[in-house]
Amino acid sequence: MPKGVVRFSISLPPKLVDEVDEAWKKMGYENRSKAIHDAIRSFLTEFKWMQEEGGQITGAILLLYYIDVPGLIEEVTDIQHKFRSIIPSIMHLPLEGNKCLQIIAIKGSAKEVKELTQGLMTKRGVKQVKLAALAP
């Protein structure tokens, strides 16, 4: 494994680069590299827990979805009922227009949290799913 740093290039749409540059400056990072480093670290942490089958996870799932997609609310509710043993609480926040945010508290095995998260993110009408996981 090489020591120090490895430089590599990536290709991004100009609008995304502008958004990244605006974000890292507003967040107080000294440079783009450090911000991208932290973003990649976060991505890898999330990927690693998704690969784990053992261990316990405590945290929250943020679910942003469109309320006007036929059958979506019922599908989301069905998935949540299937995993009710690891969901101690759900908060529902209506947003502007046709969007809603759910904050789903979770506490359970990494395997079950992975199944719940993947079940939610694959539904048509779900705009974004984000897990904030902590190892208790």
C-alpha positions, 0 to 999 in steps of 0.5 A, spaced: 500 500 500 502 506 498 504 511 503 502 518 503 497 520 498 494 518 491 492 523 486 487 521 481 482 524 477 474 524 476 469 527 471 463 530 474 458 535 471 459 542 472 453 544 476 455 538 481 462 541 481 459 548 483 455 545 488 461 541 491 465 547 491 460 552 494 458 546 500 465 545 502 467 553 502 460 554 506 462 548 511 469 551 513 473 546 509 480 548 507 480 545 500 476 541 496 480 535 497 479 534 504 471 535 503 471 530 498 476 525 502 470 526 508 465 524 503 468 518 500 470 516 507 462 517 509 460 513 503 465 507 504 462 507 512 455 506 509 458 501 504 461 497 509 455 496 514 451 494 508 456 488 507 456 486 514 451 481 516 452 481 524 452 486 529 447 491 532 446 498 529 442 504 532 440 510 528 435 513 524 433 512 516 431 518 513 426 517 507 424 522 502 418 520 498 412 523 493 406 522 496 402 522 490 405 516 487 400 510 487 400 505 492 407 508 495 404 509 502 401 502 502 408 499 500 412 503 505 407 502 511 407 494 509 415 494 509 415 498 516 410 493 519 415 487 516 420 490 520 416 493 526 421 489 531 427 494 529 423 500 529 421 503 535 419 510 532 417 514 526 416 521 525 412 524 519 414 531 516 409 533 511 414 538 506 412 543 500 408 540 494 407 533 494 413 531 498 414 528 505 420 526 510 419 520 515 425 519 520 425 512 522 428 510 528 432 503 528 435 499 533 437 492 531 441 487 527 445 490 521 442 484 517 435 487 518 437 494 518 440 493 511 434 489 509 429 495 511 433 500 508 434 496 501 426 495 501 425 502 502 430 505 497 428 500 491 420 503 491 418 507 485 416 514 488 422 514 493 426 520 492 432 519 497 434 514 503 439 516 508 441 512 514 445 515 520 448 509 523 451 508 530 455 502 533 452 502 540 
